């Protein structure tokens, strides 16, 4: 699994470097960070995670997301209210993406 993560990351980096005008250093740092996150998850996944609890968590998060999307749909089409869905400490738009725009 770790080898697959590294191969996918390297191929993504090569593909991105050929297509994008974003700073190369930024791309390399971002991909290295993601590889380390993925490797960390793969290495500890067998020891710390319980499949039954994880499945319940995924189902509950999915249900909460479905209810929120339903509320968004009703709010928009009934009252014209747009409910923004973002996490305050996790920006959806970064200044590096502005270079692509």
Backbone as CSV, one residue per row, in Angstrom:
resi,resn,N_x,N_y,N_z,CA_x,CA_y,CA_z,C_x,C_y,C_z
1,UNK,0.816,-1.186,0.000,0.000,0.000,0.000,0.867,1.259,0.000
2,UNK,1.943,1.228,0.777,2.825,2.393,0.847,3.470,2.675,-0.505
3,UNK,3.868,1.626,-1.205,4.464,1.798,-2.529,3.454,2.412,-3.501
4,UNK,2.215,1.985,-3.426,1.172,2.535,-4.286,0.973,4.027,-4.007
5,UNK,0.989,4.419,-2.760,0.839,5.827,-2.401,1.987,6.655,-2.968
6,UNK,3.191,6.150,-2.859,4.352,6.873,-3.375,4.278,6.992,-4.891
7,UNK,3.928,5.926,-5.576,3.846,5.946,-7.043,2.774,6.929,-7.505
8,UNK,1.608,6.890,-6.878,0.534,7.810,-7.259,0.956,9.255,-7.015
9,UNK,1.612,9.506,-5.916,2.049,10.869,-5.602,3.093,11.364,-6.587
10,UNK,4.043,10.534,-6.922,5.082,10.930,-7.877,4.470,11.183,-9.255
11,UNK,3.573,10.320,-9.687,2.929,10.533,-10.982,2.070,11.793,-10.979
12,UNK,1.412,12.076,-9.882,0.624,13.307,-9.769,1.525,14.530,-9.845
13,UNK,2.671,14.454,-9.170,3.589,15.575,-9.182,4.124,15.823,-10.594
14,UNK,4.508,14.775,-11.283,5.023,14.919,-12.644,3.949,15.499,-13.556
15,UNK,2.728,15.024,-13.426,1.635,15.530,-14.237,1.348,16.995,-13.939
16,UNK,1.334,17.367,-12.687,1.045,18.744,-12.293,2.146,19.689,-12.730
17,UNK,3.388,19.261,-12.613,4.494,20.130,-13.002,4.459,20.445,-14.491
18,UNK,3.972,19.521,-15.293,3.900,19.739,-16.723,2.746,20.610,-17.160
19,UNK,1.714,20.750,-16.339,0.512,21.458,-16.749,0.337,22.810,-16.093
20,UNK,0.938,23.031,-14.989,0.584,24.148,-14.132,1.644,25.232,-14.145
21,UNK,1.212,26.460,-13.816,2.139,27.575,-13.671,2.349,27.938,-12.205
22,UNK,1.907,27.048,-11.312,2.080,27.253,-9.879,3.536,26.998,-9.528
23,UNK,3.991,27.625,-8.479,5.353,27.472,-8.015,5.692,25.999,-7.780
24,UNK,6.766,25.522,-8.361,7.178,24.126,-8.254,7.457,23.735,-6.812
25,UNK,8.063,24.612,-6.060,8.355,24.340,-4.656,7.074,24.071,-3.876
26,UNK,6.061,24.846,-4.119,4.777,24.677,-3.437,4.171,23.310,-3.752
27,UNK,4.249,22.902,-4.996,3.694,21.607,-5.404,4.444,20.468,-4.735
28,UNK,5.745,20.539,-4.744,6.553,19.464,-4.159,6.300,19.352,-2.653
29,UNK,6.253,20.478,-1.952,5.997,20.464,-0.505,4.616,19.891,-0.221
30,UNK,3.622,20.285,-1.006,2.258,19.792,-0.787,2.181,18.278,-0.997
31,UNK,2.827,17.783,-2.027,2.768,16.341,-2.301,3.551,15.557,-1.254
32,UNK,4.690,16.066,-0.832,5.441,15.379,0.218,4.614,15.320,1.508
33,UNK,3.941,16.414,1.838,3.102,16.433,3.032,1.982,15.403,2.935
34,UNK,1.334,15.329,1.760,0.262,14.344,1.587,0.789,12.920,1.674
35,UNK,1.944,12.652,1.097,2.526,11.315,1.173,2.794,10.938,2.623
36,UNK,3.322,11.863,3.397,3.582,11.574,4.804,2.280,11.314,5.562
37,UNK,1.240,12.078,5.267,-0.055,11.820,5.904,-0.569,10.441,5.545
38,UNK,-0.527,10.098,4.265,-1.030,8.792,3.824,-0.226,7.659,4.438
39,UNK,1.093,7.805,4.465,1.931,6.756,5.052,1.648,6.610,6.548
40,UNK,1.457,7.724,7.223,1.131,7.681,8.642,-0.172,6.940,8.873
41,UNK,-1.174,7.209,8.076,-2.470,6.531,8.209,-2.321,5.041,7.930
42,UNK,-1.568,4.689,6.898,-1.385,3.272,6.579,-0.635,2.557,7.694
43,UNK,0.367,3.200,8.263,1.175,2.553,9.294,0.415,2.347,10.596
44,UNK,-0.440,3.291,10.984,-1.146,3.135,12.258,-2.537,2.543,12.097
45,UNK,-2.995,2.364,10.879,-4.380,1.934,10.687,-4.671,0.560,11.278
46,UNK,-3.739,-0.342,11.223,-3.985,-1.678,11.754,-4.018,-1.735,13.269
47,UNK,-3.358,-0.806,13.914,-3.260,-0.834,15.365,-4.357,-0.039,16.072
48,UNK,-4.742,1.097,15.526,-5.599,2.018,16.265,-7.048,2.037,15.818
49,UNK,-7.337,1.552,14.638,-8.685,1.694,14.111,-9.472,0.401,14.249
50,UNK,-10.713,0.551,14.652,-11.624,-0.571,14.772,-12.638,-0.459,13.636
51,UNK,-12.764,-1.490,12.833,-13.611,-1.434,11.640,-15.076,-1.168,11.980
52,UNK,-15.592,-1.760,13.029,-17.003,-1.557,13.381,-17.276,-0.111,13.778
53,UNK,-16.425,0.440,14.612,-16.597,1.839,15.025,-16.409,2.793,13.848
54,UNK,-15.443,2.480,12.984,-15.206,3.341,11.829,-16.385,3.322,10.869
55,UNK,-16.970,2.155,10.676,-18.143,2.075,9.797,-19.305,2.880,10.368
56,UNK,-19.513,2.799,11.669,-20.573,3.586,12.305,-20.303,5.072,12.147
57,UNK,-19.050,5.463,12.314,-18.687,6.868,12.173,-18.942,7.363,10.747
58,UNK,-18.536,6.580,9.776,-18.735,6.966,8.382,-20.217,7.083,8.054
59,UNK,-21.017,6.150,8.526,-22.463,6.200,8.290,-23.070,7.434,8.955
60,UNK,-22.668,7.731,10.193,-23.210,8.894,10.891,-22.796,10.210,10.227
61,UNK,-21.553,10.307,9.798,-21.107,11.505,9.089,-21.870,11.646,7.769
62,UNK,-22.101,10.553,7.090,-22.882,10.588,5.864,-24.316,11.044,6.094
63,UNK,-24.913,10.568,7.171,-26.285,10.982,7.500,-26.343,12.468,7.822
64,UNK,-25.386,12.950,8.603,-25.350,14.374,8.936,-25.164,15.210,7.675
65,UNK,-24.283,14.779,6.793,-24.073,15.491,5.537,-25.317,15.492,4.671
66,UNK,-26.019,14.379,4.628,-27.244,14.287,3.836,-28.314,15.230,4.390
67,UNK,-28.455,15.270,5.697,-29.441,16.169,6.307,-29.069,17.623,6.008
68,UNK,-27.791,17.959,6.107,-27.372,19.337,5.823,-27.629,19.704,4.358
69,UNK,-27.336,18.797,3.448,-27.615,19.066,2.037,-29.104,19.237,1.784
70,UNK,-29.913,18.458,2.467,-31.363,18.582,2.330,-31.829,19.944,2.848
71,UNK,-31.282,20.374,3.985,-31.628,21.688,4.545,-31.174,22.795,3.591
72,UNK,-29.982,22.665,3.008,-29.506,23.631,2.025,-30.467,23.721,0.846
73,UNK,-30.877,22.590,0.334,-31.781,22.534,-0.818,-33.102,23.224,-0.502
74,UNK,-33.686,22.879,0.649,-34.965,23.473,1.047,-34.813,24.983,1.249
75,UNK,-33.745,25.410,1.930,-33.536,26.834,2.197,-33.371,27.618,0.902
76,UNK,-32.658,27.058,-0.061,-32.409,27.781,-1.302,-33.669,27.882,-2.160
77,UNK,-34.346,26.772,-2.335,-35.494,26.776,-3.237,-36.780,27.302,-2.600
78,UNK,-36.850,27.360,-1.282,-38.062,27.892,-0.666,-37.913,29.371,-0.304
79,UNK,-36.742,29.773,0.187,-36.577,31.153,0.647,-35.457,31.902,-0.068
80,UNK,-34.703,31.220,-0.945,-33.609,31.879,-1.646,-32.393,32.128,-0.772
81,UNK,-32.297,31.421,0.340,-31.174,31.587,1.266,-30.068,30.601,0.889
82,UNK,-28.866,31.124,0.766,-27.719,30.278,0.463,-26.990,29.976,1.756
83,UNK,-26.935,28.704,2.129,-26.202,28.277,3.323,-24.794,27.876,2.895
84,UNK,-23.833,28.637,3.343,-22.447,28.338,2.989,-21.948,27.184,3.847
85,UNK,-21.218,26.308,3.219,-20.688,25.171,3.968,-19.170,25.158,3.847
86,UNK,-18.529,25.657,4.879,-17.087,25.639,4.933,-16.657,25.532,6.391
87,UNK,-15.436,25.096,6.568,-14.872,24.990,7.896,-13.982,26.217,8.089
88,UNK,-14.238,27.029,9.108,-13.536,28.305,9.247,-12.006,28.198,9.250
89,UNK,-11.445,27.183,9.881,-9.991,27.081,9.959,-9.378,26.333,8.770
90,UNK,-10.193,25.911,7.812,-9.713,25.175,6.654,-10.190,25.881,5.389
91,UNK,-9.393,26.797,4.845,-9.859,27.572,3.700,-10.023,26.700,2.458
92,UNK,-11.108,26.954,1.742,-11.361,26.208,0.513,-10.605,26.815,-0.664
93,UNK,-10.196,28.054,-0.522,-9.509,28.750,-1.604,-8.191,29.289,-1.053
94,UNK,-7.123,28.964,-1.677,-5.796,29.386,-1.219,-5.176,30.289,-2.265
95,UNK,-4.279,31.150,-1.840,-3.683,32.103,-2.773,-2.912,31.420,-3.895
96,UNK,-2.397,30.209,-3.657,-1.692,29.506,-4.734,-2.644,29.117,-5.857
97,UNK,-3.920,28.892,-5.530,-4.878,28.563,-6.574,-5.177,29.778,-7.438
98,UNK,-5.007,30.961,-6.899,-5.252,32.180,-7.670,-4.298,32.287,-8.849
99,UNK,-3.114,31.719,-8.720,-2.174,31.732,-9.829,-2.713,30.950,-11.023
100,UNK,-3.420,29.862,-10.761,-4.020,29.099,-11.847,-5.146,29.858,-12.514
101,UNK,-5.912,30.618,-11.704,-7.036,31.385,-12.243,-6.525,32.499,-13.140
